Every structure is written in structure tokens, then in C-alpha cells.
């Protein structure tokens, strides 16, 4: 909770344990809550699970596209953000994600995450308090500590298995269970997952129009004023999740770890919250933001709770759901491990061949091995040549993309000037005049769509060079291609290549830049 942590003591530790399912069952035939109390959005949630006392909780499906038939397949996702000020905690890192449940077409997995933060009414229902929920039931539940949040997930799972097992999704033979989200699950969902445009996924926030106040209750004029508000008041993210920014800051299941310049650091620390809260200013709220707190109060030893500490549950399932699934996982693992061992054995065949030739006492075998060594060298040279050609082709394509983006930007500017000139002409406007204006506007829209396509192509070329071509090979290919273009008199293409090379250096520092930033880089 940046901008004032407002930490308060948890109080009586016994109150952290919620009542068991039997307490909730004592209430006789509770009246189901109206939908506006647990899912106030206009469109209904993907999944609704019952709760004690007639309450309910809404969930959204978070798709993780991958080859789901392979039990070891997972999706590579880049989270965090570039920047030095908070890089120690939030710098770009690669994680791997897979959902607990499999889609019917086996081209995606998915998990469920609560559409809203846990509310006060839902927390009371889990405690067996079946009094009339009232309007305050929609207020986000704050004042939690990590241990109480884990206990809430435990108690809700136990109640569902005992009272409504048929409502739980299943993975194979295993029913789902509830828990706090991992940091990867939370951030992937907060950014919009597979439903957000790829150019926006790596952006600081999931929206490119409007202000933080449109999406979050936070510390600012006309917003929360330091008090937790009802869930679902602001606009949702692309997945249909509400309040991932602001309102309560949300606890996750893992301990805090530093970012060791692109990877997770080895030391595990305190508890983590995500998403900011009503105590955070607009500039302190973004998808990569994460805050560490100690799990216990240093003065009292009680679990540490914060006024703004809240939670959002995830539906997950065991990885190994049956003996058949275990056999499938084991067989796939053995196949992959064997392939990896074979690759490692062949990692340095040149050195192994040289050793075999030196140790071979039979002259005829030594000659045969020498011939094999020569053929290997030729094959390796062919591979290096192919790599150089790939680097050259990608560099040349990048130069063409830069030139095309520049020309398209000039065309857009000229078209805008023509429209302004046409509109500013004095005299009576006719139907023909209106058609002319609409024609120019349609052409302008086409140009802007082309611009997005060119930017995607430019981004792909930059990513290919950074991910697939070693730095040394990139440098050699650039030097050779620059020389070729200069010698052949292709000065314009050589200039575009130099611009693309400069863009590559910027991209290396900020590979998560959005399309607007990439356009600015390409044009400057």
C-alpha cells in the first residue's frame, strides 16, 4: 500500500479462523442473494459458485492458449516492466503458466479467478452470519492478514465439497479447490490475458483510453478518499474483472522475492499484495506493481493485517488427478528428458571427434574419423551460413518496415492536411462535398490500419533478432549488409538500416514497449 500503509493490528487471532461448514448449515433455508450483490455487472459471469447463507461468488475464465494434450506444455509469458527505479522488484521476467482445466478443443487450458474482490457480505456468510446482507454487503473486505485469507479459501473449499460438490469444475477425476492466486496468475489476468491486444499486454496498464479513475477506486479527487468501496463500481479490464486496480490491495499466495535482473531471486521474504488500493495514488497503480509486507507485527507477534488488505480467489486443481494422468505425465517427462540428454551428449561433437581421432590407434579408423570430422565442419559451416543469411534477411526486412512506416506517416499527415483544407473551404456544402470528405476519412482509416500492421511486422523483426540471433551474429550481419548497401549505392536503404539498428538498441532496453512507443521510436 504505497502512499501510506495504514497498517493495523489483526486483533484477536481466534477471529481469523472462520466458522466451519456445519455452522453455515444451521441457518434454515436461506434466501438466495439477488445477483446485484455478488455479480453487479451487466453481463453475467462465466461461473457462479454458491456460498453459505444464500450468498454466491462470481468467477471469470482465464484462458492460457497452448497444446493442452501435452501434460508438460505450458505458456511462456513475460511479466513485469522495464525501468530502473523499481527494477529490483518489478523488472521484466519470464514465467511459465498453465491452467488447471482443459478446453474441449485441447488448444487451451484455463483457470478461474474471482470476478470481484471478496466482499464484507461474503466474508460474513463464510463465518455463518446469515443476517440480511444489506447494501454494505458489496463493500470490499479489508483488514485481512495472509493467514486469515488462506483460512477463508480453506473454509470455502470445505463448504463447497460438503454442500455443493457438483458445482465445482473438475480436472479429470479431481474437483477444483480455492486458493489465493500466484503472482503470475494474478498479473496475467490483471493485464487481460489472451483477450487483450498483444501490443497492450506489456503496457503499464491494461487500458489505452480514459484515466485510472475510470477503472479504480484510489487516492485522488473524486475517488475513494481512503475508504474501501463497493466492488464493481468502476469499469472492468478486458477479461471482465473488476477492481484489479485500486480498492483493496490483493494478497497472493507466494512470498516476496527480488528480481535479479530478469529472474526470480533466491531469497524468499514476506507477504505480497498486488494492484494498489484506495491509499495509492494513480501513478502508483499499474499491472507490475507489487509490495512486500512482513507477515507478523514486530511489536506484538500477531499476524500483520492492513486496512486495505483484501483478496481475490482462484479456482485450481491438483496436477496429478489420477493414476492414468500420472502415467501420462511420467511417460512424457521421460521422452523429453531422453531427448535433452541426447542433445547434451551431442553438444560439442567437434571436441569429441578430435579426442577420438587422437586416441584411435588404428590408422584406418583414424582416417575415417578425420573424414567424418571434415564433413562435420562443413555441416557446421552451412549452419552458420544459414544463421547469417537469416540475420541479414531480418535486418533488411526491418529496414524496409522502417521506411514503409515513415512513408505511411507522411501520407497520413498529408491526408489530414487535405481533409482540413477541404473542410475549411467557404461556401455551401453539398452532398458531393460530404461524399468527398467521407472518402478522405475512409482512406485515412485505411492508412492507420496499415500503420498498425507495419508496426506489428517491425516488432516481429526486432523480437526475432533479439531472441533467435546471437549478438555476435547480429553485429557481423549488420556490418556486412551496411557495407554491401553502401558499395551498391543504395544509400536510402542503408540509411533505413541504420535507423532500424538504432531502434534495435532501444528495443533491447525496453522490449515491453507498446505500439505507440514503438511508433515514436521508429519515427524519431
N, C-alpha and C positions, 0 to 999 in steps of 0.2 A: 504494500500500500504506500506508494511514493507520495510525497507531498503531505506527510503526516500520517503516521502509522496507527494512531489511536488504539493502542493495544490495551486490552482489559483482561483481567484475570478470569479464568474459566469458572471460578467459584467452587461449588461443591462437586467433587469428582464423581460422586454417585449419580448425579443427574445426567452425566454424559452417557450412561447406558439407558437406552430406550426400552420400553416395555416389550415383552415377548408377544408372539402371535396370540397366545391364549388371552392376554388382556384385551386385545382388539376384538376377539371373538365374543367377549362378554356383552358387547353392545348388540341389542336386538334389532335385526333387520334395518341397518342404517339406510337413510335415503341417499341415493346416488347424487353426487355433486353435479351442479349444472356445468356444462362444458366451459363456460366463460371463466370458471375458477381454476381449471387446470390446463386448458388449451384455448386461450382467448383469441388466437389468430383466426383470420377469416377462413383460410384453407385448413382442413383437418390434418393432424399429424400422421406420420407414416405408421406409428404403432402407439397404442394406448394400453397401459397395464393398470389393473385395479390396485387399490390400496385399502388398508383398514378404514372403517368408518365411512365407506362410500366414496372416498377420495379416489383419485387416479393420477397417473403421471404420463405425460406425452413424450414420445421419442421420435427422432429423425434417423433415417438410414444414411450412413456414410459409406459410399461405395469406394472400394480400393481396387481399381482395374488391374488384373494380372491373369496369368494362366492358372486358374484355380484347380485344375485337375492335378497339377504337380503340388504335392503337400509341402515341398520345401520352397516353392516360389513365393517371393514377396516383392513389394514395390519399393524401388529406390526413390526417396523423396529428399529434397534439400529444404531444410528449415532454417530459422534464424534470419539474420540480416547482416550485411556488411557495415562497417563503421567501427572506429577505434574506441569511442567513448564508453560503450558498453560491450565491447568485443569479448571481454573476459567472461561474460555470461551469455551473450546472445549472438555471437558471431556465427556465420554460416556453417552448417554441419550436415552431413549426410546421415540419414536414418533409413531404416527399412521397416515397412509397415505391411500388415496383412490383417484382414478382418476375420472374425471368428466364424462367420457364416458364409455360405457359398451360394451365388446366384444360380438360377436354373440353367442358364446357358454356359456356365463354367468359365466365363471370361471376366468375372469379377468376384471378389469377396466383399464383405461389408460388416460393419458393426453398427450398433445403435448408440446414440448419445442423447441424453435428455434435451428436449427442445428448450427448456427453461431451467433456470436455477431452482434449486429446492426452495419451496416457499414455507412460510410460517405455518400455514394450514396443513401442508403435507407433513411437516415435522411433528405437529400435534397429533395428526392421525396415526403416525407410526408409534407415537407414545401411548395410543389407546384413548386419546381425548376425542370423543365423538360429539362434542358440543357443536351447536350451529357454527359453521366456519366463519360466516360473515364476510364482509368485503376485505377485511385485513388479511384474509387467508392468502391473498395473492402477493403479499409483501415478501420479498426475498428474505430467506432465513440467514441471519448473520450471527456473530458471536460463537461460531463453531471453533473447535480445535481439531487437529488432524485425527486424533484417536476417536473422537466422537463421530466424525464424518465416516470413518471406517466402520464404526459400530452401526451407524444408520444403514449403510449398504448391506451389512451382515443381517440386520434385523428385517429389512425389506425383502431380501432374498429368501430368508427363512419363512416369512409370512406367505410369499407367493408360492413356494414349493408346497407348503402345507394347505393352502386355501384355494389357489388358482393355478395349478401346475400347467394346465392346458393353454394358458395364455402366454407362457414363456416360449420364445423361439428356441429351436433345437439345432445343435450341430451334431449330425449323426445320431447317436443314442443319448447324447448328453444335453440336459436342459441348460439354458443360459443362467448366468448369475450376475449380480450387480456389484460394481466396484467403482472407485474413483478412476478417472481416466489417466493413462500415461501422458507424459508431456507431448509425445509425438501424436497420439490420438487427439489430444486437445487442440494442438496448434494446426494440425492438418484440417480438422473440422472447422476451427475458427476462421481459417483462411478461405474456406469454401470448398475444400477437397477437389474432386474431379468436376464439380459443377461450375467452378469459377474459370474465367478465361485464363489461359496459361500465362499471358502477359501480366495478369494481376496477382497470380498466386504468390509470387515472390515480393510483391509490394508491401510496404509497411502496414497498410490497412486493406481490408477487402473491398472497399468502395472507392470509386473514382469520381463520384459526384456527391455533392452535399457536404455536410460537416459532421464532426464527431457527435454533436448534439442530436443529429438525426437518428443515430444508432445506439447511443449510450447515455445512461444517467451518470454524470460525472461532476467534478467540482468546477463549476462555472456558472456564469449568469444565466438564469432561466433553466437551470438543470436541477441537480439533486439537492444542493445545499447541505451536503454531509449526512443525509439520511437515506437509508435503503428504501427503494420504491417498489411498487408492484412490478412483477415480471411482465414482459411483453408490451410495454408502453411504447418502445421505440421500434424502428424498422429492423427486420431480420437480416442475417447475412445470406449469401447465395444458397446455402443449404436449408434455409428456413429456421435457423437457430437464433434465438433472441438473447440479448444481454451478454454475448460473449465478450463484449467490451463494456466496462463500467458496471454499475450497480454493485453486486458483491464480487470480490476477487475470489477466484475459484481454486480450491485445493486440488492437487493432483497426487497420485499415489507414490511417485518416486521421490527420493531425497534430492537435494540440490547438488549439482556438480558444476564446476567451472568449465569453460570452453577453452581447450588447449589448442588454440589457433586451428579450428576446424574439426576437432574431435572432442569427445567427452573426456574430461579429466578423471583421474583415478580415485580422487578422494570424494567420498560421499559426505554430504553435510546435513543441513536442516530441512524443514519442510518448504515446499514451493507453492506459490499461488500464481495464477495467470489471469490476464485480461484487465487488470486495473480495477478500480472501484469508484464509489461516489466520493472518495477522498483524493482521487487522481485528477490532475488537470488534463485537458485534451491532448496536449503534446506528450504526456506520459503514458498514453494508451496506444498500443499497437500490437500486432499479432505475435511478434517475437518477445515481447516484454515478459520478464519473469523476475520474481522477487523471492529471496530466501528469508526465512524466519527461524529462530531456534524453536525446537519442539516443546521445550519446557521453560517456564518462567524462572529466571535465575534467582529471584528473591524467595519464591515460595516452593518451587519444585512442582507446581501444578502444571498440567498441560497448557500451553500458551494459546489463547484464543484472541481474535481480533474482532472489533465491532463489525468490520466489513468482511470477515472470513465466511465464505459460503461454499457451495458445492454444486456440481452437476454430475449426475451418474452416467455410467456407461454399461451397456449390456455386453457381456463377453461369454466365453465358453472355454472349457478345457481344450488343450491342443490334442491330446490323445484321448479320443472319445470311445474307443472300442479296441478289442484285440486285433480286428481286421485293419483298423486305422493305424495301429502301432506297427503292424507288419508292413503296411504300405509305406509308412514313413521310414522304417528301417531299411527296406529294400532300396528306396530312392536315395537314401543317405549313402549306403554302401556303393551304389553305382556312381554317385558324384565323387565320393572320396577316392574310388579307384581311378576315375578319370583324372582327378587332381594329382594323385601320386604318379600316374603315368606322365603327366605334363611336367612335374617336378624332376622326374628321372631324366627327361629329355631337355631339361632347362639349359644345359651347357654341353651339347653334343660335340662341339669343336674341341673343347678341352678333353673330354672323354676319349675322343678319337685319337688325339695327339698322344695321350697316355697309353692307349692300346698299341699304337704303332711303335712307340719307344720300347714297350715291354715285350713285343712279339718277337720270339727267337727264330721263327720260320720266315725266311726271306720272301717266299711266295705269298704267304699270308700278309706280310708287311706291305708288299706291293699292292695287294688287293685292298688293304685298308687305306693306303695312300690314295688310290684311285677313288675310293669312297669319300675320303676327306676332300679331294678336289671337287667332286660332284656336290658335296655339301656346301662348299664355299660358293660354288656357282649358284646354288639354290638360295643361299643367304643373300647373295648379291641381287638376285632377282626380287627377293622380298624387299630389300632396301630401296631398290629402284621403284617398285610399286608404291612404297610409302612416300617416296619423294614426289612421284607423279600425283599421288592423292593430295599431298600438301600443296603442290603447285596449282592443281585444278581448283582446290578450295580457295586459295589465295586469289586466283584470277576471278573466280565467281564472286568473291567478296568485293573485289574492285568494281565489278560490273554492277553489283547491287548498290554500292555507294553512289556510283554515277547515276543509276536509274532513280534512286531516292532524291538526289539533288535536282535532276531534271523534272521529276514529278512535283517536287516542292515549288519549283519556279512556275510550272504550269498551273498549279493550284493558286499561287499568288496572282498570276496573270488573269485567270478566270475570275477570281474575286474582284479584281480591278474592273473587269468588263461588266460584271454584274452591278457594281457600284455606279459605274458610268451610265449604264442603261437606266437604272432606277432614278438617277438624278436628272435625267432629261426632262425639260419642261414640256408642258402640253398635255393634252388629254390622253389617257391610257386606254388603248383598245384591247379587244380580245386577242388580236395578233401579238400585241405587246406582252400581254400576260403569258401567252404560249412561249414567246422568246425567253422571258425570264425563267419560266419553269424548265425550259430546255437547258438553259445555262446551269440552273441549280441541280438538275439531274446529272449533268456532266461533272459538276463539282463533286457530287456524292460518289460517283464512279471513281474519280481520281483519288478520293480519300480512302475508298475501299482498296484500291490498288496500292496505296501507300502502306496500309496495314499488311498486305501480302508481301510487299518488298521488305518490310521490317522483319516479318517472320523468317523470310529467307536469309536476311542478313544475320539474324540471331542464330539460325541454324548453322551458318558458316562459321561464326565465331565460336559456338559451342563445339563444333566438330574439331576445329583447330586446337582448342584448349584441352578437350577430353581425349582425342584419339591420336594426335600427332605430338610426339615428344618435342620439347622446347628446342633442342639442338636441331632436329629435323626441320622445324618451322623456320628457324633462323637461316639455315642453309638454303631452303627453298625460296625464301623471300629474297635473299641476296642474289641468287641465280636468276630468278624471274625479273627482278628490278634491272639487272644488267641486260637481260635479253630485250626487255621493252625499250630501254634506252638505246641500245645498239640498233634496234629496228625502227627507231624514230617514232614509237608510239608514246609520245610524251603525255598525252591526255590520260591514257590507261595507266602509265607509270605514276602519274600524279594521284589518280584514284587509288592505286595500290598502296601508295604511301599513306593516304588518308585512312584506308582500311587497316593498315598495320598500326597506326596510331589508335584507331578505335579498338583494336585487339588488346592493346596495352591498358586502355581504360576498362574494357570488359573483364580483364584478368583481375582487376581490383574490385569490380562491382558486378559479378555475374548474375546478381538478382535484380538488376535494374529493370524497370517496367518499360513498356513500349514508348511512352512519351519521353523518358530519359534517353532511350536508345536513339530516338529520332533527333533529339537535341545534340547528342554526341555525333551522329552521322552528318548533321548539317553544319556543325561548327569546326 
